Amino acid sequence: MAKAVPGATLPVLRFSGGHTALGRTMGAYRRRQIVSAVEIAHEVLTSEGTDDATLRAQIEPYLEFAERHTPGALRELEGLALGADVPFDTLFRLNCFESRPPGSAFLWSRPDRPAPDAVASLDPDIADTGVPRSLEEGAASETDAAPGGCTSIASRSNQGVVVGHTEDSSPENLDGIYLLDATVLSEGSKVANRFSALNYAMSLAGCAAAVNGHGLMIMIDALPDPDRRHGVPRSCVSRVLLDQPSIDEAIDLLHQMPRGGGWNYFMVQGHRIVNVETTATTVIVNDATLGGVYAHSNHYLTPEIAERAGHPRPNSIARLGRAQELVRQAMHVQDMISTLSDRSGFPDSICRERTIAAWVADTGARTVKVCWGEPEDATWTTFSY
């Protein structure tokens, strides 16, 4: 279980500079975990008979989209590979879930082991059991639907919004997760963008929970996209959303971007609460500001998408139902921490053995609290944005 270590605070990496330098810094910072992930990926690829040329052919279409539409994010991935001293193509494949061929194995577990190994799957189309969901399937069964991922909750008051997010993954990922505080200056730009992001060792920033200097906060809930296609990888899309100054501009970008796949983007800024469910071809916006409360987990709530995506995992339904029971308007930060610590219905509870970190924010005070491991009894780190 991902129990918090008493007194242990979430590691923090601070950076200022360009995209490639950011990637290099991240790669060097978490080199051990990245090397481990790449070694496992190479074993899987070798067991499938995937050579370097085949791997390049798998990722090439997505590379072209990323270069055209998200060059800064691609530079960061290149820097990540350089900093960790691992092959770029393999690391890109690990960050481009869409490039996994239909029916192939996933790259996070050694071929002789049925369950995820040292670095578990972040792929939203892979179940807890390690069974890949084929791109050719029109619907998912209970055993191969999206994994039990994260729960996001928001509560509005006259002062702003209090936000909660559990970051759920295999407990082995506890070793590599950290907080990235970055100020990034794009080539040719005179304006730097600052953001703080809960981040995995081998991933681009933006795939978990993050906030930028404009107060735009985005939490990611993994979804089993039924419409995957060639396009910009989800990890690159979520990264460039952190460069946007507002919710509306982030939504505009999602509409314009030729995406390879979709996630749920839970966005909060000031007093606004907006949830955006996406597939590779669809963007559904739900402005929950007037209602004052909202919660989301790992299944589509939009009926026309939900029908195509198949049956959600029972744990996602249970977590969402419990979150909707507990959330109310004008919650305080401590109320939200208690909600994220809730174990009602364990193991299908908001806080469970897959909860490796938590994020609680107060937009009125412009503060965020993060913890390492399960939120109950954890040591919280507080920062301002």
Backbone torsions as a table, in degrees:
resi	resn	phi	psi	omega
1	MET	NA	153.7	-175.8
2	ALA	-89.4	53.5	180.0
3	LYS	-65.1	144.1	176.8
4	ALA	-69.3	142.7	173.8
5	VAL	-84.5	122.4	-177.0
6	PRO	-52.7	126.6	177.8
7	GLY	81.2	-7.1	-177.7
8	ALA	-83.2	130.7	177.8
9	THR	-105.4	154.2	-179.9
10	LEU	-62.8	129.6	178.5
11	PRO	-61.4	145.4	-178.3
12	VAL	-123.9	130.7	174.3
13	LEU	-113.4	122.9	179.4
14	ARG	-108.9	140.9	-174.2
15	PHE	-150.4	149.2	170.6
16	SER	-144.8	126.7	-178.9
17	GLY	157.1	-157.9	-177.0
18	GLY	-89.2	177.4	-175.1
19	HIS	-62.3	-50.6	-177.6
20	THR	-63.6	-41.2	179.0
21	ALA	-64.2	-36.4	175.9
22	LEU	-60.9	-48.2	179.2
23	GLY	-59.6	-44.1	178.6
24	ARG	-59.1	-43.1	-178.6
25	THR	-65.1	-43.5	178.1
26	MET	-63.4	-42.6	-178.9
27	GLY	-63.8	-42.4	178.4
28	ALA	-67.5	-35.3	-177.4
29	TYR	-66.3	-37.1	-178.3
30	ARG	-120.0	37.4	-175.7
31	ARG	-58.7	-44.5	-175.7
32	ARG	-59.0	-46.1	-178.3
33	GLN	-69.4	-36.6	179.5
34	ILE	-67.9	-44.2	178.3
35	VAL	-58.4	-42.4	178.9
36	SER	-61.0	-44.8	179.9
37	ALA	-62.3	-42.3	-178.5
38	VAL	-69.0	-37.9	177.7
39	GLU	-61.5	-43.2	177.5
40	ILE	-63.4	-43.3	179.4
41	ALA	-59.9	-41.4	179.2
42	HIS	-63.4	-38.8	177.6
43	GLU	-61.8	-42.8	179.9
44	VAL	-65.6	-46.7	-179.6
45	LEU	-61.1	-41.5	178.7
46	THR	-64.0	-41.5	-180.0
47	SER	-64.0	-27.3	178.5
48	GLU	-88.5	-5.9	-177.1
49	GLY	78.0	22.5	179.8
50	THR	-86.6	110.2	178.5
51	ASP	-90.9	-179.1	-176.4
52	ASP	-60.7	-39.0	-178.5
53	ALA	-67.0	-39.7	179.4
54	THR	-67.6	-41.6	178.1
55	LEU	-60.5	-44.1	179.2
56	ARG	-62.5	-38.9	178.8
57	ALA	-65.3	-34.4	179.8
58	GLN	-67.3	-39.3	-173.8
59	ILE	-94.5	-16.0	-172.3
60	GLU	-53.9	-47.1	-178.7
61	PRO	-61.1	-36.6	-179.3
62	TYR	-74.1	-34.8	175.1
63	LEU	-60.0	-42.6	-178.7
64	GLU	-64.4	-41.8	177.4
65	PHE	-65.2	-41.8	-179.5
66	ALA	-64.7	-40.7	179.3
67	GLU	-64.0	-37.3	-176.3
68	ARG	-77.4	-37.3	-170.2
69	HIS	-111.6	-25.2	-178.8
70	THR	-137.3	59.9	-175.4
71	PRO	-62.6	-34.2	179.2
72	GLY	-63.6	-44.2	178.1
73	ALA	-63.1	-38.6	178.8
74	LEU	-65.6	-39.4	176.8
75	ARG	-61.1	-37.4	179.3
76	GLU	-65.9	-38.8	176.7
77	LEU	-66.0	-40.4	176.6
78	GLU	-62.0	-42.3	177.9
79	GLY	-65.6	-36.8	177.9
80	LEU	-59.5	-43.4	178.2
81	ALA	-65.6	-40.4	179.5
82	LEU	-66.1	-44.0	-177.9
83	GLY	-65.3	-35.4	179.3
84	ALA	-89.6	-9.2	-178.6
85	ASP	59.1	52.8	176.6
86	VAL	-127.9	159.5	179.9
87	PRO	-64.1	132.7	-177.1
88	PHE	-62.7	-44.0	-174.8
89	ASP	-58.2	-41.3	179.8
90	THR	-67.5	-43.1	180.0
91	LEU	-65.0	-37.6	177.6
92	PHE	-64.1	-43.1	178.6
93	ARG	-60.3	-37.8	178.4
94	LEU	-66.2	-26.4	179.2
95	ASN	-97.8	-3.7	-179.0
96	CYS	-119.7	83.7	-177.2
97	PHE	-60.7	-30.0	-176.9
98	GLU	-66.0	-20.9	-174.4
99	SER	-84.1	-2.8	178.0
100	ARG	-70.9	121.7	-178.5
101	PRO	-62.6	149.7	179.6
102	PRO	-54.9	130.9	175.9
103	GLY	79.7	-2.4	-178.3
104	SER	-82.1	164.3	178.1
105	ALA	-71.4	160.4	174.3
106	PHE	-93.3	164.4	-166.3
107	LEU	-97.9	11.3	-171.8
108	TRP	-104.9	-1.6	-178.4
109	SER	-136.5	135.3	-180.0
110	ARG	-58.6	144.7	-172.3
111	PRO	-61.2	-22.5	-179.5
112	ASP	-92.6	7.7	-179.3
113	ARG	-125.5	128.3	-175.6
114	PRO	-76.0	-20.1	-176.7
115	ALA	-110.5	156.9	179.1
116	PRO	-55.1	141.7	-176.9
117	ASP	-96.9	-140.5	-168.8
118	ALA	-56.2	-36.1	176.7
119	VAL	-123.0	112.9	-170.6
120	ALA	-84.8	169.6	-174.8
121	SER	-68.7	134.8	169.6
122	LEU	-100.8	-1.0	-174.8
123	ASP	-68.9	119.1	-178.8
124	PRO	-68.5	-10.2	179.2
125	ASP	-103.4	20.5	177.3
126	ILE	-122.4	131.8	-176.1
127	ALA	-79.6	166.5	175.2
128	ASP	-55.5	-29.8	-177.3
129	THR	-74.7	-10.8	-177.5
130	GLY	86.9	10.2	-179.5
131	VAL	-89.1	121.1	-179.1
132	PRO	-71.4	143.7	175.1
133	ARG	-92.3	119.9	-176.3
134	SER	-67.6	141.1	175.4
135	LEU	-66.9	-19.9	-176.3
136	GLU	-84.2	-10.0	-179.1
137	GLU	-81.9	139.9	179.4
138	GLY	-84.0	-18.7	-178.8
139	ALA	-149.0	160.0	-179.5
140	ALA	-106.7	146.9	174.0
141	SER	-89.9	176.2	-179.7
142	GLU	-63.5	-25.8	-176.6
143	THR	-89.7	-13.4	-179.4
144	ASP	-131.0	22.5	174.5
145	ALA	-78.1	-175.1	-177.1
146	ALA	-58.2	147.8	-177.7
147	PRO	-68.7	162.8	176.6
148	GLY	-69.2	96.0	-174.9
149	GLY	-98.7	-127.4	-165.3
150	CYS	-102.4	163.1	174.8
151	THR	-123.3	129.6	-179.1
152	SER	-120.9	137.9	-173.4
153	ILE	-140.7	143.7	177.1
154	ALA	-140.0	142.5	179.9
155	SER	-136.8	123.3	-176.6
156	ARG	-100.1	145.1	172.0
157	SER	-134.8	-175.9	177.7
158	ASN	-66.0	-23.0	-177.2
159	GLN	-86.9	-21.7	-176.8
160	GLY	153.4	-149.6	-177.9
161	VAL	-125.5	135.0	170.7
162	VAL	-101.5	126.3	-172.8
163	VAL	-116.3	141.7	173.9
164	GLY	-131.5	144.0	-179.8
165	HIS	-149.6	124.9	170.4
166	THR	-95.2	130.7	175.7
167	GLU	-95.9	110.0	-174.1
168	ASP	-110.0	132.1	177.9
169	SER	-161.9	-176.3	175.4
170	SER	-66.9	141.8	-176.4
171	PRO	-55.7	-24.8	179.6
172	GLU	-61.6	-24.6	179.8
173	ASN	-73.2	-10.3	177.9
174	LEU	-56.3	-32.4	-176.5
175	ASP	-65.4	-31.6	-172.0
176	GLY	-105.4	-11.0	-175.2
177	ILE	-73.9	147.3	-178.1
178	TYR	-158.6	171.6	176.0
179	LEU	-101.6	125.0	178.3
180	LEU	-103.7	120.6	175.7
181	ASP	-110.7	102.4	-170.4
182	ALA	-124.9	140.3	169.5
183	THR	-117.6	115.4	-169.9
184	VAL	-118.7	129.3	176.9
185	LEU	-110.0	114.9	179.5
186	SER	-73.7	150.6	179.1
187	GLU	-59.8	130.0	179.4
188	GLY	83.6	-1.3	-179.6
189	SER	-105.6	148.4	177.0
190	LYS	-103.9	-2.4	-177.3
191	VAL	-112.1	121.6	178.8
192	ALA	-87.4	147.9	177.0
193	ASN	-111.7	127.9	177.8
194	ARG	-108.2	140.4	174.3
195	PHE	-148.8	158.2	173.2
196	SER	-124.4	128.4	-171.8
197	ALA	-138.0	136.7	168.2
198	LEU	-74.9	125.6	-167.4
199	ASN	-138.8	145.8	173.6
200	TYR	-86.8	158.8	-174.3
201	ALA	-56.4	-46.4	-170.1
202	MET	-102.0	12.4	-172.1
203	SER	-115.1	159.7	169.6
204	LEU	-68.7	154.0	175.3
205	ALA	-65.7	148.2	176.4
206	GLY	107.4	-4.0	-175.5
207	CYS	-89.5	0.6	-177.2
208	ALA	-128.2	-88.6	176.8
209	ALA	-143.9	138.1	-175.8
210	ALA	-157.5	160.3	174.8
211	VAL	-141.7	142.1	178.0
212	ASN	-106.7	179.4	-175.8
213	GLY	-66.4	-15.9	176.7
214	HIS	-86.0	-0.7	-177.6
215	GLY	82.8	8.9	175.9
216	LEU	-78.2	118.3	-178.0
217	MET	-113.1	132.3	-178.6
218	ILE	-132.4	125.1	173.9
219	MET	-111.5	137.8	-177.5
220	ILE	-103.1	129.5	170.2
221	ASP	-116.4	119.4	-177.5
222	ALA	-65.5	140.9	179.0
223	LEU	-134.0	150.5	-179.7
224	PRO	-85.9	81.9	-174.2
225	ASP	-59.0	122.2	177.4
226	PRO	-85.4	-2.3	-171.8
227	ASP	-117.0	22.8	-174.3
228	ARG	-56.6	146.9	-176.3
229	ARG	-158.9	178.1	172.5
230	HIS	-67.9	132.2	-179.2
231	GLY	175.4	-168.7	178.5
232	VAL	-70.3	128.9	179.3
233	PRO	-58.6	146.3	-179.9
234	ARG	-55.3	-38.7	-177.9
235	SER	-64.1	-34.1	177.4
236	CYS	-73.6	-37.4	178.3
237	VAL	-62.1	-48.8	-178.1
238	SER	-64.8	-30.9	177.4
239	ARG	-66.4	-46.4	-175.8
240	VAL	-74.1	-19.2	173.9
241	LEU	-61.8	-29.0	179.2
242	LEU	-68.8	-13.1	178.2
243	ASP	-90.1	-2.7	-176.3
244	GLN	-86.9	144.4	-176.8
245	PRO	-81.9	-14.7	-175.5
246	SER	-152.4	165.3	175.9
247	ILE	-60.4	-44.6	-177.8
248	ASP	-61.9	-40.7	179.7
249	GLU	-71.6	-31.1	174.8
250	ALA	-66.1	-41.3	178.3
251	ILE	-66.4	-41.6	176.4
252	ASP	-57.2	-41.7	179.6
253	LEU	-63.1	-41.0	178.7
254	LEU	-62.2	-39.1	177.8
255	HIS	-64.9	-37.7	-174.8
256	GLN	-83.3	-26.7	-171.9
257	MET	-76.1	128.1	173.2
258	PRO	-76.9	90.8	-170.0
259	ARG	-85.5	144.4	175.7
260	GLY	-79.8	-25.2	-179.0
261	GLY	-161.9	176.6	-175.9
262	GLY	-126.4	152.7	173.5
263	TRP	-130.6	175.3	168.3
264	ASN	-96.0	127.4	179.7
265	TYR	-109.8	108.3	179.7
266	PHE	-95.3	106.4	-171.1
267	MET	-111.1	136.7	177.9
268	VAL	-137.2	137.8	176.8
269	GLN	-156.8	123.0	-177.1
270	GLY	61.3	-119.6	178.3
271	HIS	-97.9	2.2	-174.5
272	ARG	-90.9	142.5	173.3
273	ILE	-129.1	114.4	-178.3
274	VAL	-132.8	126.9	176.5
275	ASN	-107.9	136.0	-177.9
276	VAL	-126.9	109.5	173.6
277	GLU	-90.6	131.7	-178.6
278	THR	-132.1	152.0	159.9
279	THR	-119.5	-173.7	177.3
280	ALA	-63.0	-24.6	-173.9
281	THR	-118.0	-2.8	-171.5
282	THR	-133.9	141.4	173.3
283	VAL	-130.2	115.4	-179.2
284	ILE	-115.7	117.5	-175.9
285	VAL	-102.4	128.6	175.9
286	ASN	-123.4	105.2	178.3
287	ASP	-84.6	109.1	-175.8
288	ALA	-100.2	14.7	-174.4
289	THR	-60.5	-47.2	-176.5
290	LEU	-65.9	-36.1	177.9
291	GLY	-66.9	-29.3	174.4
292	GLY	83.0	-10.2	177.8
293	VAL	-141.8	152.0	175.9
294	TYR	-162.9	151.3	175.5
295	ALA	-147.2	150.3	179.7
296	HIS	-149.9	148.8	175.8
297	SER	-129.0	-122.1	-169.6
298	ASN	-123.5	35.9	171.3
299	HIS	-142.4	154.3	-178.5
300	TYR	-70.9	136.4	175.0
301	LEU	-100.2	-12.3	176.4
302	THR	-79.1	115.9	-171.5
303	PRO	-54.7	-43.9	-175.6
304	GLU	-67.6	-28.0	175.4
305	ILE	-82.3	-41.1	-178.7
306	ALA	-56.9	-37.3	-179.9
307	GLU	-63.8	-38.6	179.7
308	ARG	-76.8	-30.9	-175.3
309	ALA	-77.6	-18.2	178.7
310	GLY	90.2	-176.0	-174.9
311	HIS	-69.2	130.2	176.3
312	PRO	-73.7	160.0	176.2
313	ARG	-67.8	140.7	-178.8
314	PRO	-56.3	-33.8	-177.8
315	ASN	-65.9	-31.0	178.3
316	SER	-68.6	-41.6	177.8
317	ILE	-63.3	-43.0	-178.4
318	ALA	-64.7	-44.1	-179.2
319	ARG	-64.1	-42.8	179.9
320	LEU	-64.1	-44.1	179.8
321	GLY	-59.7	-42.6	179.4
322	ARG	-67.8	-40.8	178.1
323	ALA	-61.4	-40.0	179.5
324	GLN	-68.5	-29.4	175.4
325	GLU	-68.4	-38.2	-171.2
326	LEU	-89.0	-29.8	-174.5
327	VAL	-72.7	143.2	177.7
328	ARG	-152.1	165.7	178.5
329	GLN	-68.7	153.7	174.0
330	ALA	60.2	38.0	173.4
331	MET	-72.7	147.3	174.1
332	HIS	-91.8	167.9	-179.6
333	VAL	-56.8	-44.6	-178.9
334	GLN	-65.6	-33.5	174.7
335	ASP	-60.7	-41.7	-178.2
336	MET	-69.6	-38.4	176.7
337	ILE	-60.9	-41.8	178.2
338	SER	-63.7	-38.4	178.4
339	THR	-64.8	-44.2	179.1
340	LEU	-67.7	-20.4	178.9
341	SER	-89.0	-1.4	-173.6
342	ASP	-65.8	132.4	-178.8
343	ARG	-117.7	17.9	177.0
344	SER	-61.2	129.3	-179.4
345	GLY	81.8	12.2	-179.5
346	PHE	-49.7	138.4	11.5
347	PRO	-86.9	-3.6	179.5
348	ASP	-92.4	56.1	-175.3
349	SER	-112.9	168.3	178.4
350	ILE	-60.5	-47.8	173.7
351	CYS	-100.0	126.5	-175.1
352	ARG	-151.9	-172.0	-173.7
353	GLU	-71.2	-12.5	176.9
354	ARG	-93.4	-0.7	-179.8
355	THR	-80.7	108.2	-176.3
356	ILE	-105.1	-8.1	177.5
357	ALA	-166.9	164.1	177.2
358	ALA	-143.8	154.5	-174.6
359	TRP	-134.7	123.2	177.2
360	VAL	-130.6	128.5	-176.1
361	ALA	-130.2	153.5	175.8
362	ASP	-127.3	105.9	-175.7
363	THR	-70.9	-25.6	177.1
364	GLY	-66.0	-41.9	179.0
365	ALA	-89.5	-8.1	-175.9
366	ARG	52.5	49.5	177.5
367	THR	-128.4	153.2	176.7
368	VAL	-132.0	139.5	173.2
369	LYS	-116.4	133.5	177.8
370	VAL	-128.1	148.9	176.7
371	CYS	-134.0	160.0	-178.7
372	TRP	-105.7	117.7	-175.4
373	GLY	90.4	-169.3	-178.2
374	GLU	-63.9	141.7	-171.4
375	PRO	-66.6	-29.1	179.7
376	GLU	-67.2	127.8	179.9
377	ASP	67.6	13.4	179.8
378	ALA	-81.9	161.8	171.3
379	THR	-94.8	122.5	-174.7
380	TRP	-97.6	139.4	174.2
381	THR	-104.7	130.1	-177.5
382	THR	-111.9	136.4	175.1
383	PHE	-141.1	159.5	177.8
384	SER	-105.5	157.0	179.4
385	TYR	-133.1	NA	NA
